[in-house]
Amino acid sequence: MKSTVRRTCTAGAVVAGAGVLLAASAAALGGLGAPGSARSAVVTHPAALVGAAVGSTRPAPGSGVAYGPRGTRPPSPSGGGAAAGSGQPPQQSALTPAQLLAGVGPVPPGWAAEVHTLVAGGRDRTYLTLEPDDPDGPLPVVVLLHGRNMSPDGILHASELADQVGPAVLVVPAGWDEQWNAGDCCGAAYLDDVDDVGFIEQAVGAVLTSTPHASRSEVFAVGFSNGGRLVYRLACDLPGTFAGVMAVEAVPVETCPSMRPVDMTIVAQDDDPLLTVSAAGRPKSVGGFVEPTVAATVAHMQDLDHCRPDPTVAASGQAVEQTWSCADGTRLRYVSYPGGAHTWRPSTPGTPGATELVRQLLGSSL
């Protein structure tokens, strides 16, 4: 059972203030997430007021966004939640539907935003969808996964996918306690054994079932940092689900023995303090887990995708792109940048950033 709350961008809508807006959201959301029940409502918000209802710390568009320092995030309302099978009732993830909807900010003209709630692994989980109001033909589906200590609105504003990539159906899930269980490490989602693979699988299935213009053959997963870690796991654990995946500033934290070949893009900046890029560098240890280097990750993905040994190499401004041809017509692409930090890389004149690489991953699907 799932619940839905919808917002559209409409010209000329007038609301007296953010308090009225939030009250409307709260009224529409009454009872959301209760097992065995379903509620749906349409809430129309004036774009200029959205985000004022619930305080937002989202970064400025185009500025990139830094991965929050470990141990500095304020406690979330969920407190991490109860583990599945504990006998405790399902709990809401870190963001309630009202918070998730209000934090999105202005919706691009001609687009609609909806928040959906479903139960996955015994927990209430939420995800946001953004899509054109009047779609023309089948649209690709892009699952966008935020980093640790981030929320869906943070990655939406850092990436600007709704403004720069489209038309498409954007699916932006909310992590458990602002993080994902990507495998063998780290944080509350890992310690609570949260089934994030099952959650994403259910969310994708729900979108494909309820959205007639969503293309089943053109589903993509894109993740930053901890979300990028989960992207690797999704590619391994959900074979055939995704036409392409992209991991930004991330390496896998779970061993994948085999994988169905899939288009894959790996993005890394040389000076990312949370990653070791070079094969000759010393691997980082995170929560007791020794991460592979980016170079080792690329080599492992070459093996899993059954790629030819010699890549094509091209430079686009500061970006260096290596591309391998792989099995079943797929390709593996590694894009590196000098300098940088642990951020969603913005585009600069002559140099494509991470958002442009998403556009290139989707290719003819747009």
SERO-4910 file (N, C-alpha, C, O; in steps of 0.05 Angstrom, whole numbers):
BEGIN
 pado doro    nc1    nc2    nc3   cac1   cac2   cac3    cc1    cc2    cc3    oc1    oc2    oc3
  Met    A     17    -24      0      0      0      0     18     25      0     37     26     15
  Lys    A     11     44    -17     27     69    -17      9     93    -17    -15     91    -24
  Ser    A     20    116     -9      5    141     -7     19    161    -24     43    159    -29
  Thr    A      4    181    -33     16    201    -52      6    229    -45    -18    232    -39
  Val    A     24    248    -45     17    276    -43     29    290    -67     52    285    -73
  Arg    A     14    308    -80     23    320   -105     25    350   -103      8    363    -89
  Arg    A     44    361   -116     46    390   -119     52    397   -148     69    384   -161
  Thr    A     39    417   -159     45    426   -186     53    455   -185     46    470   -166
  Cys    A     67    464   -205     75    492   -208     54    506   -225     51    500   -248
  Thr    A     38    524   -212     17    538   -227     21    568   -226     28    578   -204
  Ala    A     17    582   -248     20    611   -248     -3    624   -234    -26    616   -238
  Gly    A      2    644   -218    -18    660   -206    -30    649   -180    -49    660   -169
  Ala    A    -20    626   -171    -30    615   -145    -22    634   -123      0    644   -122
  Val    A    -41    639   -104    -36    657    -82    -43    644    -56    -64    633    -53
  Val    A    -23    645    -37    -28    635    -10    -18    657      9      2    669      3
  Ala    A    -32    662     31    -26    684     48      2    682     60     15    703     64
  Gly    A     12    658     65     38    656     76     46    627     79     30    609     73
  Ala    A     71    623     87     82    595     89     67    579    109     65    555    107
  Gly    A     56    592    131     41    577    151     17    565    140     10    542    147
  Val    A      3    579    122    -21    567    108    -13    544     91    -26    523     90
  Leu    A     10    547     77     20    526     60     25    501     76     17    479     68
  Leu    A     39    504     98     46    481    114     21    468    126     19    444    128
  Ala    A      2    485    134    -23    474    145    -37    457    125    -49    436    131
  Ala    A    -37    467     99    -50    452     78    -36    425     74    -50    405     70
  Ser    A    -10    425     75      5    400     72     -1    381     95     -6    358     90
  Ala    A     -2    392    119     -7    375    142    -35    362    141    -38    339    147
  Ala    A    -54    378    132    -81    368    131    -83    346    109    -97    326    113
  Ala    A    -69    350     87    -71    331     66    -56    305     73    -62    284     63
  Leu    A    -36    308     92    -19    285     98    -29    269    121    -16    249    129
  Gly    A    -52    276    133    -61    262    157    -64    232    151    -77    224    132
  Gly    A    -51    216    168    -53    187    166    -35    175    146    -36    150    142
  Leu    A    -18    190    133      0    178    113     19    158    126     28    162    149
  Gly    A     23    137    113     43    117    122     32     96    141     47     78    147
  Ala    A      8     99    150     -3     79    168     -7     53    154    -20     52    133
  Pro    A      4     31    164      1      5    150    -28     -2    146    -44      1    164
  Gly    A    -34    -11    122    -61    -19    116    -79      4    108   -103     -1    103
  Ser    A    -69     28    107    -86     50     99    -73     65     76    -49     62     71
  Ala    A    -88     81     61    -78     96     39    -91    123     39   -116    125     43
  Arg    A    -76    144     35    -86    171     32    -73    184      8    -49    179      3
  Ser    A    -88    199     -7    -76    214    -29    -89    241    -30   -113    244    -23
  Ala    A    -74    262    -38    -85    289    -39    -69    304    -60    -47    297    -66
  Val    A    -82    325    -70    -68    344    -88    -65    370    -73    -84    382    -64
  Val    A    -40    379    -70    -34    404    -56    -20    422    -76      2    416    -84
  Thr    A    -32    444    -83    -20    463   -102     -6    485    -86    -18    499    -71
  His    A     20    488    -91     36    507    -76     47    529    -95     56    522   -117
  Pro    A     46    554    -87     60    574   -103     90    570   -101    100    567    -78
  Ala    A    104    569   -123    132    561   -122    149    579   -105    168    570    -92
  Ala    A    142    605   -103    159    623    -88    158    618    -58    177    625    -44
  Leu    A    137    605    -48    135    600    -20    144    572    -11    150    568     12
  Val    A    147    554    -30    155    527    -23    184    528    -13    201    541    -25
  Gly    A    188    514      9    215    515     22    215    533     46    231    530     64
  Ala    A    197    554     47    195    570     70    179    556     92    182    563    116
  Ala    A    163    537     85    146    523    105    163    507    124    157    506    148
  Val    A    184    494    113    202    479    130    230    489    124    237    491    100
  Gly    A    245    496    144    272    508    140    289    490    123    289    466    127
  Ser    A    303    501    103    320    486     85    348    497     86    353    521     86
  Thr    A    367    479     86    395    486     85    408    478     59    431    472     58
  Arg    A    391    477     38    402    467     12    423    486      2    422    510      7
  Pro    A    442    476    -14    463    493    -25    452    509    -48    431    503    -59
  Ala    A    467    529    -56    460    545    -79    463    529   -104    482    513   -106
  Pro    A    444    531   -123    445    516   -148    472    521   -162    481    543   -163
  Gly    A    484    499   -172    508    501   -187    533    502   -171    555    503   -182
  Ser    A    531    503   -144    555    506   -128    567    479   -120    589    479   -108
  Gly    A    554    457   -127    563    431   -117    554    429    -88    544    448    -77
  Val    A    558    406    -76    550    403    -47    570    384    -34    577    363    -46
  Ala    A    579    391    -11    599    375      3    586    354     20    564    359     31
  Tyr    A    598    331     22    590    310     39    594    319     68    616    328     75
  Gly    A    573    317     84    575    327    112    596    312    128    598    288    125
  Pro    A    610    326    146    630    312    163    616    291    180    594    295    190
  Arg    A    629    269    183    618    248    200    616    257    229    633    270    240
  Gly    A    593    250    240    589    256    268    579    284    274    576    291    297
  Thr    A    574    300    253    566    328    258    537    332    251    526    354    256
  Arg    A    522    312    241    495    316    233    477    316    258    480    299    275
  Pro    A    458    335    261    440    335    283    424    309    284    419    298    263
  Pro    A    415    301    307    398    276    308    374    280    291    361    301    291
  Ser    A    366    259    277    343    260    260    318    253    276    320    240    297
  Pro    A    294    261    266    270    254    281    266    224    285    253    216    304
  Ser    A    277    208    267    271    179    269    289    166    290    281    145    300
  Gly    A    312    178    296    330    165    314    341    139    304    352    123    319
  Gly    A    340    135    278    351    111    266    331     90    261    335     73    244
  Gly    A    309     90    276    287     71    270    291     44    283    312     38    293
  Ala    A    270     28    281    271      1    292    278    -18    270    269    -15    247
  Ala    A    293    -38    276    301    -58    257    277    -75    249    259    -79    266
  Ala    A    276    -83    224    254   -100    215    254   -126    231    275   -137    237
  Gly    A    230   -135    238    227   -159    254    232   -155    283    232   -175    298
  Ser    A    234   -130    293    240   -125    321    214   -126    338    216   -126    362
  Gly    A    191   -127    325    166   -127    339    156    -99    344    133    -95    353
  Gln    A    172    -79    337    163    -51    340    149    -43    314    154    -54    293
  Pro    A    131    -23    316    116    -15    292    135     -1    273    156     10    281
  Pro    A    129     -1    247    146     12    228    148     42    235    128     54    244
  Gln    A    171     54    230    176     81    236    181     96    210    190     85    190
  Gln    A    176    123    211    181    139    188    211    144    184    226    145    204
  Ser    A    221    145    160    249    152    155    254    180    163    236    194    172
  Ala    A    279    190    160    287    215    172    270    239    163    266    257    179
  Leu    A    260    238    139    242    260    129    213    251    127    208    229    116
  Thr    A    195    266    139    167    260    135    159    269    107    173    285     95
  Pro    A    136    260     97    127    269     70    124    299     69    131    312     49
  Ala    A    114    312     91    111    341     91    138    355     88    140    374     73
  Gln    A    158    345    103    184    358    101    196    354     74    208    372     62
  Leu    A    193    330     63    205    324     37    192    342     15    206    353     -2
  Leu    A    166    345     16    153    361     -4    160    391     -1    165    404    -21
  Ala    A    160    401     23    166    429     28    194    436     22    200    459     14
  Gly    A    213    418     25    241    424     21    249    425     -8    272    434    -14
  Val    A    232    417    -26    240    415    -54    245    443    -66    262    446    -84
  Gly    A    230    463    -58    233    489    -69    218    492    -95    201    476   -101
  Pro    A    224    513   -111    209    518   -135    210    495   -155    231    484   -160
  Val    A    187    487   -165    185    466   -185    187    480   -212    173    500   -217
  Pro    A    204    470   -230    206    483   -257    178    485   -270    162    467   -267
  Pro    A    173    506   -284    147    510   -298    141    486   -316    158    476   -331
  Gly    A    117    476   -314    109    453   -330    115    426   -318    110    406   -330
  Trp    A    126    427   -293    132    402   -279    114    399   -254    103    419   -245
  Ala    A    110    374   -245     95    369   -221    112    352   -202    127    334   -211
  Ala    A    109    357   -176    123    341   -156    103    326   -139     83    336   -131
  Glu    A    110    301   -133     93    284   -116    111    270    -96    133    262   -102
  Val    A    101    267    -71    114    251    -51     98    226    -47     73    226    -44
  His    A    112    203    -46     99    177    -44    110    163    -19    133    166    -12
  Thr    A     92    148     -6    100    133     18     94    103     13     72     97      4
  Leu    A    113     86     19    107     57     17    121     44     41    139     56     54
  Val    A    114     19     46    127      3     67    146    -16     54    138    -33     38
  Ala    A    171    -14     62    192    -32     51    209    -43     75    219    -27     90
  Gly    A    211    -69     77    226    -81     99    215    -73    126    230    -72    145
  Gly    A    189    -69    128    177    -63    154    179    -34    162    173    -27    185
  Arg    A    188    -17    144    192     12    150    176     29    130    175     22    107
  Asp    A    165     51    140    154     70    122    176     85    108    194     96    121
  Arg    A    175     86     81    196     99     66    183    119     47    160    115     37
  Thr    A    196    140     41    185    161     23    204    166      0    228    163      2
  Tyr    A    192    174    -22    207    182    -46    192    203    -61    167    205    -60
  Leu    A    206    220    -74    195    242    -89    196    236   -119    216    224   -128
  Thr    A    176    243   -134    178    242   -163    172    270   -174    155    285   -165
  Leu    A    187    277   -195    183    301   -211    180    292   -240    196    276   -250
  Glu    A    160    303   -253    156    296   -281    141    318   -295    127    335   -282
  Pro    A    142    319   -322    128    340   -336     98    337   -333     88    314   -332
  Asp    A     84    359   -333     54    358   -331     42    346   -355     22    331   -353
  Asp    A     53    351   -378     42    342   -404     63    327   -419     73    337   -439
  Pro    A     70    302   -411     91    288   -425     84    280   -454     61    276   -460
  Asp    A    105    280   -470    101    273   -498    116    247   -504    141    247   -508
  Gly    A    102    225   -503    114    199   -508    128    187   -484    129    200   -463
  Pro    A    140    163   -487    153    150   -464    177    167   -455    192    178   -471
  Leu    A    181    168   -428    202    183   -417    221    165   -401    212    145   -389
  Pro    A    247    171   -401    265    156   -384    260    161   -355    250    182   -347
  Val    A    266    142   -338    263    144   -309    291    146   -297    308    129   -302
  Val    A    296    167   -281    322    171   -269    319    170   -238    306    188   -227
  Val    A    331    150   -226    331    148   -196    356    163   -187    379    156   -194
  Leu    A    352    184   -170    374    201   -161    377    197   -131    359    202   -115
  Leu    A    401    188   -122    406    180    -95    426    200    -82    448    204    -91
  His    A    417    212    -60    433    232    -46    456    219    -30    456    195    -27
  Gly    A    474    236    -20    496    226     -4    488    225     26    466    233     33
  Arg    A    506    216     42    502    214     71    500    243     82    514    261     73
  Asn    A    483    246    102    478    272    115    465    292     95    466    316     99
  Met    A    453    282     74    439    298     55    410    290     54    402    270     67
  Ser    A    394    305     40    366    298     36    359    300      6    376    311     -9
  Pro    A    336    291     -3    330    293    -31    331    321    -42    341    325    -65
  Asp    A    322    341    -27    324    368    -37    352    378    -41    358    393    -59
  Gly    A    371    368    -23    399    376    -26    411    366    -52    425    381    -66
  Ile    A    406    341    -59    418    331    -84    403    342   -109    416    346   -129
  Leu    A    377    348   -106    363    360   -129    375    387   -135    379    394   -158
  His    A    381    403   -114    391    430   -119    420    430   -127    429    447   -142
  Ala    A    436    411   -116    464    409   -124    467    401   -153    484    411   -168
  Ser    A    450    382   -162    452    371   -189    437    387   -209    444    388   -233
  Glu    A    415    401   -200    397    415   -218    387    397   -241    382    407   -263
  Leu    A    382    372   -235    373    354   -256    346    362   -267    340    359   -291
  Ala    A    328    372   -249    301    379   -259    303    402   -279    286    404   -297
  Asp    A    323    419   -277    326    441   -295    343    434   -320    338    445   -341
  Gln    A    362    416   -316    382    411   -337    378    385   -352    388    383   -375
  Val    A    364    366   -341    361    340   -353    331    335   -357    316    335   -337
  Gly    A    323    330   -381    294    325   -385    287    328   -414    303    335   -431
  Pro    A    262    321   -420    241    312   -401    247    284   -392    256    267   -407
  Ala    A    241    279   -367    245    253   -355    228    251   -330    217    271   -320
  Val    A    225    226   -320    212    222   -294    235    219   -273    250    200   -274
  Leu    A    237    239   -255    258    238   -235    246    225   -210    225    233   -200
  Val    A    261    206   -199    253    192   -174    275    197   -154    297    189   -158
  Val    A    268    210   -132    288    218   -112    280    207    -85    265    220    -70
  Pro    A    290    184    -78    283    172    -52    297    185    -28    318    198    -32
  Ala    A    285    182     -5    297    192     20    311    169     34    298    149     40
  Gly    A    336    173     40    351    152     55    341    149     83    328    166     94
  Trp    A    348    126     95    341    121    123    361    136    141    385    131    140
  Asp    A    351    155    157    368    171    174    389    186    157    412    189    165
  Glu    A    381    194    133    397    209    114    421    193    104    443    205    100
  Gln    A    418    167    100    440    151     90    428    125     78    404    120     80
  Trp    A    446    110     66    438     85     52    454     61     62    477     64     70
  Asn    A    442     38     62    456     13     68    467      2     41    452    -11     26
  Ala    A    492      9     36    504      1     10    519    -25     11    531    -33     -9
  Gly    A    519    -39     34    533    -65     35    546    -70     62    532    -75     82
  Asp    A    572    -69     62    588    -78     86    597    -54    103    614    -58    120
  Cys    A    585    -31    100    592     -8    116    572     14    110    562     12     87
  Cys    A    565     32    123    572     43    149    548     58    159    530     63    143
  Gly    A    546     66    184    525     83    194    500     68    202    499     44    201
  Ala    A    479     84    209    455     73    220    440     54    200    430     34    208
  Ala    A    439     62    175    425     45    155    438     18    153    424     -2    151
  Tyr    A    465     17    155    479     -8    154    475    -24    180    469    -47    180
  Leu    A    478    -10    203    475    -23    229    447    -33    233    443    -54    246
  Asp    A    427    -19    223    399    -28    226    391    -48    204    368    -57    204
  Asp    A    409    -55    186    404    -74    165    380    -65    148    362    -81    143
  Val    A    379    -40    141    357    -29    125    358    -40     97    380    -41     85
  Asp    A    336    -49     87    335    -61     60    331    -39     39    309    -35     29
  Asp    A    352    -25     33    350     -3     13    348    -14    -15    335     -1    -32
  Val    A    360    -37    -21    356    -49    -48    327    -55    -52    316    -49    -74
  Gly    A    314    -67    -32    286    -73    -35    269    -48    -37    249    -48    -53
  Phe    A    276    -27    -23    261     -2    -24    263     10    -52    243     18    -63
  Ile    A    287     11    -63    290     23    -90    276      5   -111    263     16   -129
  Glu    A    277    -21   -108    264    -39   -126    233    -34   -125    220    -33   -146
  Gln    A    222    -31   -101    194    -26    -99    186      1   -110    166      4   -124
  Ala    A    203     21   -105    197     48   -115    197     49   -145    179     60   -158
  Val    A    217     36   -157    218     35   -187    194     20   -198    182     29   -217
  Gly    A    187     -2   -185    164    -17   -194    138     -1   -192    121     -3   -210
  Ala    A    135     14   -171    111     30   -167    110     52   -188     88     58   -199
  Val    A    132     65   -194    133     86   -214    126     75   -242    110     86   -256
  Leu    A    137     52   -249    132     40   -275    103     31   -277     91     32   -299
  Thr    A     91     23   -255     63     13   -255     43     36   -257     23     35   -271
  Ser    A     49     58   -242     30     80   -240     34    103   -259     18    121   -261
  Thr    A     56    102   -275     62    124   -293     63    113   -321     83    102   -330
  Pro    A     41    117   -336     39    105   -363     61    113   -382     69     98   -400
  His    A     72    138   -379     92    148   -397    120    142   -388    140    151   -401
  Ala    A    124    126   -367    150    118   -358    160     94   -374    146     74   -376
  Ser    A    184     96   -385    194     75   -402    208     53   -386    227     59   -372
  Arg    A    198     29   -388    209      7   -372    237      0   -381    253    -11   -366
  Ser    A    244      6   -406    270     -2   -417    291     20   -413    314     17   -422
  Glu    A    283     43   -401    301     65   -398    301     76   -370    293     99   -364
  Val    A    309     58   -351    310     65   -323    340     68   -316    356     50   -322
  Phe    A    347     90   -303    375     96   -296    377    101   -266    358    111   -254
  Ala    A    400     95   -255    406    101   -227    431    118   -225    452    111   -237
  Val    A    429    141   -211    451    159   -208    454    165   -178    434    172   -165
  Gly    A    478    163   -167    482    168   -139    508    183   -133    528    180   -146
  Phe    A    506    200   -113    529    216   -103    538    205    -76    522    200    -58
  Ser    A    564    201    -73    576    193    -48    563    167    -37    565    146    -51
  Asn    A    551    167    -14    538    143     -3    517    133    -22    512    109    -24
  Gly    A    503    151    -36    484    143    -57    498    129    -80    486    111    -92
  Gly    A    522    138    -87    538    125   -107    546     97    -99    546     78   -116
  Arg    A    552     93    -74    558     66    -64    534     48    -68    537     25    -77
  Leu    A    510     58    -63    486     42    -67    481     36    -96    471     14   -103
  Val    A    489     54   -114    486     50   -143    501     24   -151    491      8   -166
  Tyr    A    526     21   -141    541     -3   -147    526    -28   -138    524    -48   -152
  Arg    A    514    -27   -114    500    -50   -104    475    -56   -120    468    -79   -125
  Leu    A    461    -35   -128    437    -38   -145    444    -52   -171    429    -69   -181
  Ala    A    466    -43   -184    474    -55   -209    480    -84   -206    475   -100   -225
  Cys    A    490    -92   -183    497   -120   -178    473   -136   -170    469   -159   -180
  Asp    A    456   -125   -152    434   -141   -140    408   -140   -156    391   -157   -152
  Leu    A    405   -121   -174    380   -119   -190    387   -120   -220    382   -101   -234
  Pro    A    397   -143   -229    405   -145   -257    381   -141   -276    359   -151   -271
  Gly    A    386   -126   -297    365   -121   -317    347    -98   -310    330    -91   -327
  Thr    A    349    -87   -286    331    -65   -278    339    -39   -292    321    -23   -300
  Phe    A    365    -34   -294    374     -8   -302    388     -9   -330    404    -28   -335
  Ala    A    382     10   -347    396     13   -372    423     25   -369    440     21   -386
  Gly    A    427     40   -348    453     52   -342    454     62   -314    433     68   -302
  Val    A    478     64   -303    482     73   -275    506     92   -275    523     91   -292
  Met    A    506    110   -255    528    129   -252    534    133   -223    516    139   -207
  Ala    A    559    130   -215    568    135   -187    587    159   -187    607    159   -201
  Val    A    580    178   -170    595    203   -168    609    204   -141    596    203   -121
  Glu    A    636    205   -142    652    207   -117    646    183    -98    639    188    -75
  Ala    A    647    159   -109    640    136    -93    654    111   -103    659    108   -127
  Val    A    659     92    -85    669     66    -92    650     46    -78    637     53    -58
  Pro    A    649     21    -87    631      2    -74    641     -7    -47    666     -7    -42
  Val    A    623    -14    -30    630    -25     -3    618    -53      0    614    -62     23
  Glu    A    614    -66    -22    605    -94    -22    617   -108    -46    617    -96    -68
  Thr    A    626   -132    -43    638   -147    -65    616   -157    -83    596   -169    -74
  Cys    A    619   -153   -109    600   -163   -129    614   -184   -145    632   -178   -161
  Pro    A    607   -210   -142    621   -231   -156    615   -232   -186    631   -240   -202
  Ser    A    591   -223   -193    583   -223   -221    561   -203   -225    546   -197   -206
  Met    A    559   -193   -250    539   -172   -255    531   -174   -284    548   -178   -302
  Arg    A    506   -169   -290    497   -167   -317    508   -142   -329    505   -120   -317
  Pro    A    521   -143   -352    533   -118   -364    513    -95   -366    490    -99   -373
  Val    A    522    -72   -358    505    -48   -358    522    -24   -364    545    -23   -356
  Asp    A    511     -4   -378    525     21   -382    532     33   -355    514     35   -338
  Met    A    557     41   -351    565     51   -325    584     75   -328    602     74   -345
  Thr    A    579     96   -313    597    119   -312    606    123   -283    590    123   -265
  Ile    A    633    125   -280    645    130   -254    658    158   -255    673    163   -273
  Val    A    652    174   -235    662    202   -235    678    206   -209    668    200   -187
  Ala    A    702    217   -211    719    223   -188    737    247   -192    746    252   -214
  Gln    A    741    262   -171    760    284   -171    785    276   -156    783    264   -134
  Asp    A    808    282   -167    833    272   -156    838    279   -127    850    263   -112
  Asp    A    829    302   -118    834    311    -91    811    307    -72    810    319    -51
  Asp    A    793    289    -79    772    282    -61    784    270    -35    798    250    -36
  Pro    A    780    283    -12    793    273     12    782    247     23    794    235     41
  Leu    A    759    239     14    746    214     24    751    190      6    742    168     12
  Leu    A    766    194    -16    772    172    -34    802    171    -39    816    192    -38
  Thr    A    812    148    -46    838    145    -57    835    138    -87    823    117    -94
  Val    A    844    155   -104    839    152   -132    859    134   -145    852    115   -159
  Ser    A    885    138   -141    906    123   -155    909     95   -143    906     91   -119
  Ala    A    916     76   -161    922     49   -152    946     48   -133    948     30   -117
  Ala    A    964     67   -136    988     68   -120    983     81    -92   1001     80    -75
  Gly    A    960     93    -89    954    107    -64    946     88    -42    940     64    -47
  Arg    A    946     98    -17    938     82      6    907     82      8    896    104     11
  Pro    A    894     60      8    865     59     10    855     71     36    869     69     57
  Lys    A    833     85     35    820     96     59    805     75     75    795     55     63
  Ser    A    804     78    101    789     61    118    765     77    129    769     98    141
  Val    A    741     67    126    717     80    135    701     62    153    692     41    144
  Gly    A    699     69    178    683     53    196    694     24    199    679      5    203
  Gly    A    720     21    195    733     -5    196    733    -20    170    745    -41    168
  Phe    A    720     -8    150    720    -21    123    741     -7    106    741     17    104
  Val    A    758    -23     94    779    -13     77    767    -10     48    761    -30     36
  Glu    A    765     14     39    753     20     13    772     13     -9    796     17     -6
  Pro    A    763      2    -32    780      0    -55    787     28    -66    772     47    -62
  Thr    A    809     30    -80    815     55    -94    796     58   -118    783     39   -126
  Val    A    794     82   -128    778     87   -152    789     71   -175    774     59   -191
  Ala    A    816     70   -178    829     55   -199    821     25   -197    816     12   -218
  Ala    A    822     14   -173    815    -14   -170    785    -19   -176    778    -40   -187
  Thr    A    768      0   -169    740     -2   -175    735     -2   -205    720    -19   -215
  Val    A    749     16   -220    746     16   -249    755    -10   -261    742    -21   -279
  Ala    A    777    -21   -251    788    -47   -261    768    -69   -256    764    -87   -273
  His    A    756    -69   -232    737    -90   -225    712    -89   -243    701   -109   -252
  Met    A    703    -64   -248    679    -61   -266    686    -69   -294    668    -78   -309
  Gln    A    710    -65   -303    718    -75   -329    715   -105   -331    705   -116   -351
  Asp    A    722   -119   -310    719   -148   -309    690   -156   -309    682   -174   -324
  Leu    A    674   -143   -292    646   -150   -289    630   -145   -315    612   -160   -322
  Asp    A    637   -123   -329    623   -115   -353    636   -129   -378    626   -125   -400
  His    A    657   -145   -374    670   -159   -396    679   -140   -418    671   -142   -441
  Cys    A    695   -120   -409    703    -99   -428    728   -106   -443    744   -122   -434
  Arg    A    731    -94   -466    756    -96   -481    778    -81   -466    773    -63   -451
  Pro    A    803    -90   -469    825    -79   -452    833    -51   -457    842    -37   -439
  Asp    A    830    -41   -481    841    -15   -488    818      6   -491    801      3   -508
  Pro    A    819     26   -473    798     47   -475    805     68   -495    828     72   -503
  Thr    A    784     83   -504    789    108   -518    793    129   -496    780    128   -475
  Val    A    810    148   -502    816    170   -482    811    196   -496    821    201   -518
  Ala    A    796    214   -483    790    240   -493    790    260   -471    784    253   -448
  Ala    A    796    285   -477    795    307   -458    774    327   -465    772    334   -489
  Ser    A    758    335   -445    738    356   -449    744    377   -428    735    375   -406
  Gly    A    759    397   -436    768    416   -416    786    403   -396    806    390   -403
  Gln    A    779    405   -371    794    392   -349    787    363   -345    801    348   -332
  Ala    A    765    354   -356    756    326   -353    771    308   -371    774    313   -395
  Val    A    781    286   -360    794    265   -376    775    241   -376    768    230   -355
  Glu    A    767    232   -400    747    211   -403    760    186   -415    771    187   -437
  Gln    A    758    164   -401    766    138   -412    741    121   -416    725    118   -397
  Thr    A    738    109   -439    714     94   -445    722     67   -457    737     65   -476
  Trp    A    710     46   -445    715     18   -453    689      8   -467    667     13   -457
  Ser    A    692     -7   -488    670    -22   -500    667    -48   -486    687    -62   -482
  Cys    A    643    -55   -478    639    -79   -461    617    -97   -473    607    -92   -495
  Ala    A    611   -118   -459    593   -139   -469    565   -128   -474    557   -108   -461
  Asp    A    551   -140   -492    523   -134   -498    519   -105   -507    498    -93   -503
  Gly    A    540    -94   -519    537    -66   -529    539    -45   -508    533    -22   -514
  Thr    A    546    -52   -483    548    -32   -462    576    -19   -462    594    -27   -477
  Arg    A    578      1   -446    604     14   -443    609     23   -414    591     28   -399
  Leu    A    634     23   -407    644     33   -381    659     59   -386    677     60   -403
  Arg    A    651     80   -371    664    106   -374    674    116   -347    659    117   -328
  Tyr    A    699    123   -347    711    135   -323    719    164   -329    736    168   -347
  Val    A    708    183   -315    713    211   -319    727    222   -294    716    221   -272
  Ser    A    751    232   -297    766    243   -275    772    272   -279    774    282   -301
  Tyr    A    776    286   -256    781    315   -257    806    320   -238    808    308   -217
  Pro    A    823    338   -246    845    346   -227    833    363   -205    813    377   -208
  Gly    A    847    362   -182    838    379   -159    811    370   -150    805    346   -148
  Gly    A    794    390   -143    767    384   -135    765    378   -105    783    383    -90
  Ala    A    742    366    -98    735    360    -70    714    338    -71    708    327    -92
  His    A    702    332    -48    681    312    -47    654    327    -52    639    332    -34
  Thr    A    650    333    -77    626    349    -85    614    338   -111    627    323   -126
  Trp    A    589    345   -116    577    341   -142    590    361   -161    585    385   -158
  Arg    A    607    352   -179    623    370   -195    605    387   -214    591    377   -230
  Pro    A    606    414   -211    591    431   -229    605    434   -256    629    430   -257
  Ser    A    590    440   -276    602    446   -302    615    474   -301    606    492   -288
  Thr    A    637    476   -316    651    502   -320    655    505   -350    653    486   -365
  Pro    A    660    529   -359    664    533   -388    684    514   -400    707    514   -393
  Gly    A    674    498   -419    692    478   -433    695    452   -419    706    433   -430
  Thr    A    685    450   -394    688    425   -379    661    415   -369    648    429   -354
  Pro    A    652    392   -378    626    381   -369    627    373   -340    647    360   -331
  Gly    A    607    380   -325    605    371   -297    588    345   -295    581    333   -316
  Ala    A    582    337   -271    568    312   -266    540    312   -279    531    292   -289
  Thr    A    526    335   -278    499    336   -290    500    332   -320    483    318   -331
  Glu    A    520    344   -334    522    339   -362    529    310   -368    520    299   -388
  Leu    A    544    297   -350    550    268   -354    525    251   -351    522    230   -364
  Val    A    506    260   -334    480    246   -332    466    248   -359    455    228   -369
  Arg    A    466    271   -371    453    275   -397    466    256   -417    452    244   -434
  Gln    A    492    254   -417    506    237   -436    500    207   -430    499    191   -449
  Leu    A    497    200   -405    490    172   -398    462    165   -410    459    143   -420
  Leu    A    443    184   -407    417    178   -418    417    178   -449    401    163   -461
  Gly    A    434    194   -461    438    194   -490    412    197   -505    398    217   -502
  Ser    A    406    178   -522    382    179   -540    356    176   -525    335    179   -537
  Ser    A    357    170   -498    332    167   -483    318    194   -479    294    194   -475
  Leu    A    333    216   -481    321    242   -477    307    252   -503    296    274   -503
***
